């Protein structure tokens, strides 16, 4: 089982007990406003997300991690890697993304978990490049991307949802852990 420990977090594969805490995070409109269609997700939709993430782990050797607080074991959200399917400019590339419960915002958890995920991408999966996509105007995500050393690579329109996105990338052959 893949598990990564940081000073404050544990990144690991999904357990059955993670469904309810993640569905509570997915039910928050503020969390979901910059993800997918921007709408909160139901318990059933969250279960489908976890199932898809676990399938990606099995097929690709990477996926979204459950993120829990080291000590309490409380699930704070998800961070990880996936194969991007939109916009077309990044289609097929490995993408990093995250979502955390609102009560955990502003504490550096997203940066800490995303940094550990990039180290995993380099050290364990030997990836050369990772991309990221966020809605234009999502300052919190851009701040995390800046801390990771990711470079802006342009903008595009999301082909399904129609909103503008900013695209970022990082050459992991130059990545400094």
Rosetta blueprint (number, residue, H / E / L):
1 X L
2 X L
3 X E
4 X E
5 X E
6 X L
7 X L
8 X L
9 X E
10 X E
11 X E
12 X E
13 X L
14 X L
15 X L
16 X L
17 X L
18 X H
19 X H
20 X H
21 X H
22 X H
23 X H
24 X H
25 X H
26 X H
27 X L
28 X L
29 X H
30 X H
31 X H
32 X H
33 X L
34 X L
35 X L
36 X L
37 X L
38 X L
39 X L
40 X L
41 X L
42 X L
43 X H
44 X H
45 X H
46 X H
47 X H
48 X H
49 X H
50 X H
51 X H
52 X H
53 X H
54 X H
55 X H
56 X H
57 X H
58 X H
59 X H
60 X H
61 X L
62 X L
63 X L
64 X E
65 X E
66 X E
67 X E
68 X E
69 X E
70 X L
71 X L
72 X L
73 X L
74 X L
75 X E
76 X E
77 X E
78 X E
79 X E
80 X E
81 X E
82 X E
83 X E
84 X L
85 X L
86 X L
87 X L
88 X H
89 X H
90 X H
91 X L
92 X L
93 X L
94 X E
95 X E
96 X E
97 X E
98 X E
99 X E
100 X E
101 X L
102 X H
103 X H
104 X H
105 X L
106 X L
107 X L
108 X L
109 X H
110 X H
111 X H
112 X H
113 X H
114 X H
115 X H
116 X H
117 X H
118 X H
119 X H
120 X H
121 X H
122 X H
123 X H
124 X L
125 X L
126 X L
127 X L
128 X L
129 X E
130 X E
131 X E
132 X E
133 X E
134 X E
135 X E
136 X L
137 X L
138 X L
139 X H
140 X H
141 X H
142 X H
143 X H
144 X H
145 X H
146 X H
147 X H
148 X H
149 X L
150 X L
151 X E
152 X E
153 X E
154 X E
155 X E
156 X E
157 X E
158 X L
159 X L
160 X L
161 X L
162 X L
163 X L
164 X E
165 X E
166 X E
167 X E
168 X E
169 X E
170 X E
171 X E
172 X H
173 X H
174 X H
175 X L
176 X L
177 X L
